[in-house]
Amino acid sequence: MCGLLLLMGQQSVVIAADEAEQRPVRIAIVNMAGLLENAPQSKAADAQLKLDFVPRERRLEADQKAIRQLEDELSTSIQSGVLPDLEKVEGQRKLRDLQRTYAREMEDFREAVRLARDTAIGALQAEIVQAIVEVREREKIDLVLRESNYIVASDRIDMTAQVMQHLEQKFQAKAAATPATGKQE
């Protein structure tokens, strides 16, 4: 029985090899950087990042403006000599505390933006790779190379436009399936 299964397995390999010999090998290239930059999913991710982080960024800008204003007021008061030493020390301490707090919040903000961006890019890359696989299977392409893995190639084998179209179709289908949500205030 084991010999029969082995023989059947070898026959299927031979048949598959015969079919492969009859069909020419198809190779394509894809511009990943272009897809990452121009895919509608990328633009939607950028818009979502802005939507998520603009309020916090504006608050940090307002905090920075308030710190500058306090700094200017303190400097003016010190230069005019009308500020008693105790109030001068207290004002400088308060200013340093605000500056430290602002610096920490700004670093936290930058880290949150980096993390969100990296997460979005990772998800987008996975979606693009999946789209490339789907187009490759649909078009019966044997090998797909990234734009950075070859020296020169004909435009005839560039499948970037096909993958972009596939990504756009998937984006539109997802947008049509997702009900529009409005913010309730």
C-alpha positions as CSV (number, residue, x, y, z in Angstrom):
1,M,0.0,0.0,0.0
2,C,2.8,2.4,0.9
3,G,4.5,1.7,-2.5
4,L,1.2,2.5,-4.3
5,L,0.9,5.8,-2.6
6,L,4.5,6.7,-3.4
7,L,4.0,5.7,-7.0
8,M,0.8,7.8,-7.2
9,G,2.7,10.8,-5.6
10,Q,5.4,10.5,-8.2
11,Q,2.9,10.4,-11.1
12,S,1.3,13.6,-9.9
13,V,4.7,15.3,-9.8
14,V,5.5,14.1,-13.3
15,I,2.1,15.4,-14.5
16,A,2.7,18.7,-12.8
17,A,6.2,18.9,-14.2
18,D,4.8,18.2,-17.8
19,E,2.2,20.9,-17.4
20,A,4.9,23.4,-16.2
21,E,7.1,22.5,-19.2
22,Q,4.3,23.3,-21.6
23,R,3.7,26.8,-20.1
24,P,6.3,29.5,-20.3
25,V,7.7,30.9,-17.1
26,R,6.1,34.3,-16.3
27,I,8.1,36.8,-14.2
28,A,6.9,40.2,-13.0
29,I,8.3,43.0,-11.0
30,V,6.5,45.3,-8.5
31,N,7.3,48.7,-7.1
32,M,6.7,48.2,-3.4
33,A,7.7,51.8,-2.5
34,G,5.3,53.2,-5.0
35,L,2.5,51.0,-3.7
36,L,3.3,51.9,-0.1
37,E,3.2,55.6,-1.0
38,N,0.2,55.7,-3.4
39,A,-2.2,53.0,-2.4
40,P,-5.5,54.3,-1.1
41,Q,-5.0,52.3,2.0
42,S,-1.8,54.3,2.7
43,K,-3.6,57.6,2.2
44,A,-6.5,56.5,4.5
45,A,-3.9,55.4,7.1
46,D,-2.2,58.8,6.9
47,A,-5.6,60.6,7.3
48,Q,-6.4,58.4,10.3
49,L,-3.1,59.1,11.9
50,K,-3.6,62.9,11.5
51,L,-7.1,62.6,12.8
52,D,-5.9,60.7,15.9
53,F,-2.9,62.9,16.7
54,V,-3.8,66.5,15.5
55,P,-5.7,67.3,18.7
56,R,-2.8,66.2,21.0
57,E,-0.3,68.1,18.7
58,R,-2.4,71.3,19.0
59,R,-2.6,71.0,22.7
60,L,1.2,70.6,22.9
61,E,1.6,73.6,20.6
62,A,-0.6,75.6,23.0
63,D,1.4,74.4,26.0
64,Q,4.6,75.5,24.2
65,K,3.1,78.9,23.5
66,A,2.1,79.3,27.2
67,I,5.6,78.4,28.3
68,R,7.2,80.9,25.9
69,Q,4.8,83.6,27.2
70,L,5.6,82.8,30.9
71,E,9.3,82.8,30.0
72,D,9.0,86.2,28.3
73,E,7.0,87.6,31.3
74,L,9.5,86.3,33.8
75,S,12.4,87.6,31.8
76,T,10.8,91.0,31.5
77,S,10.0,91.1,35.2
78,I,13.6,90.1,36.2
79,Q,15.1,92.7,33.8
80,S,12.9,95.4,35.1
81,G,14.0,94.6,38.7
82,V,10.4,94.8,40.0
83,L,10.3,91.1,40.9
84,P,11.4,90.2,44.5
85,D,14.0,87.5,44.8
86,L,11.6,85.0,46.3
87,E,9.1,85.4,43.4
88,K,12.0,85.3,40.9
89,V,13.1,81.9,42.2
90,E,9.6,80.6,42.4
91,G,8.9,81.8,38.8
92,Q,12.1,80.1,37.5
93,R,11.2,76.9,39.3
94,K,7.7,76.9,37.9
95,L,9.1,77.6,34.4
96,R,11.6,74.7,34.7
97,D,8.8,72.3,35.9
98,L,6.6,73.3,32.9
99,Q,9.5,72.9,30.5
100,R,10.3,69.4,31.9
101,T,6.7,68.4,31.8
102,Y,6.4,69.7,28.2
103,A,9.6,67.8,27.1
104,R,8.3,64.5,28.6
105,E,4.9,65.0,26.9
106,M,6.5,65.8,23.6
107,E,8.7,62.7,23.8
108,D,5.7,60.6,24.7
109,F,3.8,62.1,21.7
110,R,6.6,61.4,19.3
111,E,6.9,57.9,20.5
112,A,3.1,57.3,20.2
113,V,3.2,58.7,16.6
114,R,6.2,56.5,15.7
115,L,4.5,53.4,17.1
116,A,1.2,54.2,15.4
117,R,3.0,54.9,12.1
118,D,5.0,51.7,12.3
119,T,1.9,49.7,13.1
120,A,0.1,51.2,10.1
121,I,3.0,50.6,7.8
122,G,3.3,47.0,8.9
123,A,-0.4,46.4,8.3
124,L,-0.2,48.2,4.9
125,Q,2.8,46.1,3.9
126,A,0.9,42.9,4.8
127,E,-2.1,44.0,2.8
128,I,0.1,44.9,-0.2
129,V,1.9,41.6,-0.1
130,Q,-1.5,39.8,0.0
131,A,-2.6,41.8,-3.0
132,I,0.5,40.9,-4.9
133,V,-0.1,37.2,-4.1
134,E,-3.7,37.5,-5.3
135,V,-2.7,39.2,-8.6
136,R,0.1,36.7,-9.1
137,E,-2.2,33.8,-8.7
138,R,-4.9,35.4,-10.9
139,E,-2.4,36.2,-13.7
140,K,-0.6,32.9,-13.3
141,I,2.8,34.6,-12.7
142,D,5.5,32.3,-11.5
143,L,7.9,34.8,-9.9
144,V,7.5,38.3,-8.6
145,L,10.5,40.4,-7.9
146,R,10.6,43.6,-5.8
147,E,11.8,46.7,-7.6
148,S,15.1,46.6,-5.7
149,N,16.0,43.0,-6.5
150,Y,16.9,43.4,-10.2
151,I,19.2,45.5,-12.3
152,V,17.0,46.2,-15.3
153,A,13.6,45.0,-16.5
154,S,11.1,45.8,-19.3
155,D,8.0,47.8,-18.5
156,R,6.1,44.9,-20.0
157,I,6.6,42.8,-16.9
158,D,5.8,45.5,-14.3
159,M,2.7,44.5,-12.5
160,T,2.6,47.5,-10.1
161,A,-0.4,49.0,-11.9
162,Q,-2.3,45.8,-11.7
163,V,-1.6,45.5,-7.9
164,M,-2.5,49.1,-7.4
165,Q,-5.8,48.6,-9.2
166,H,-6.4,45.5,-7.1
167,L,-5.7,47.5,-3.9
168,E,-8.1,50.2,-5.0
169,Q,-10.8,47.7,-5.7
170,K,-10.3,46.1,-2.2
171,F,-10.3,49.6,-0.6
172,Q,-13.6,50.5,-2.4
173,A,-15.2,47.2,-1.5
174,K,-14.2,47.7,2.2
175,A,-15.4,51.3,2.2
176,A,-18.7,50.2,0.7
177,A,-19.1,47.4,3.3
178,T,-18.2,49.7,6.2
179,P,-21.1,52.0,7.2
180,A,-20.2,55.6,7.6
181,T,-19.8,56.6,11.2
182,G,-20.3,60.1,12.3
183,K,-19.2,61.6,15.6
184,Q,-22.0,62.3,18.0
185,E,-21.5,65.2,20.2
